[in-house]
Amino acid sequence: MRGIANLRVVADMLGDASYVFGRDPATVDAAIYGFVASIYFYETDTPLKRQVFQ
């Protein structure tokens, strides 16, 4: 599933960092938050939601 692969790429890109480009948030971090929040806060259990919680 493409969405799960996208979540893995984001997780790998961030690693232990809080933000993509260092110590301060950037526009890309807000975009990632929007993408992940729409999965996280969705009430129905989905494969994407299970991936977010891993």
C-alpha positions as CSV (number, residue, x, y, z in Angstrom):
1,M,0.0,0.0,0.0
2,R,1.4,3.4,-1.0
3,G,0.2,5.2,2.1
4,I,2.1,2.8,4.4
5,A,5.2,3.2,2.3
6,N,4.9,7.0,2.6
7,L,4.6,6.7,6.4
8,R,7.8,4.6,6.5
9,V,9.7,7.1,4.4
10,V,8.7,9.9,6.7
11,A,9.7,7.9,9.8
12,D,13.0,7.0,8.2
13,M,13.6,10.6,7.2
14,L,12.9,11.9,10.7
15,G,14.7,9.2,12.6
16,D,15.1,10.5,16.1
17,A,14.8,14.2,15.0
18,S,11.8,16.3,15.9
19,Y,11.7,18.2,12.6
20,V,12.8,17.4,9.0
21,F,15.4,20.2,8.7
22,G,16.8,20.4,12.3
23,R,15.7,22.0,15.5
24,D,13.0,24.3,14.1
25,P,9.8,23.4,12.4
26,A,9.4,24.2,8.7
27,T,6.5,24.2,6.2
28,V,7.2,20.6,5.4
29,D,6.7,19.6,9.1
30,A,3.3,21.2,9.0
31,A,2.4,19.3,5.9
32,I,3.6,16.0,7.4
33,Y,1.6,16.8,10.6
34,G,-1.6,17.4,8.5
35,F,-1.1,14.1,6.7
36,V,-0.4,12.1,9.8
37,A,-3.1,13.8,12.0
38,S,-5.8,13.0,9.4
39,I,-4.9,9.3,9.9
40,Y,-4.3,9.5,13.7
41,F,-7.5,11.2,14.6
42,Y,-9.8,9.2,12.2
43,E,-12.1,7.2,14.4
44,T,-12.1,4.0,12.2
45,D,-9.3,1.5,12.5
46,T,-7.4,1.3,9.2
47,P,-4.0,-0.2,8.1
48,L,-2.6,3.4,7.9
49,K,-3.7,4.1,11.5
50,R,-2.1,0.9,12.7
51,Q,1.1,2.0,11.0
52,V,1.0,5.4,12.7
53,F,0.8,3.6,16.1
54,Q,3.8,1.4,15.4
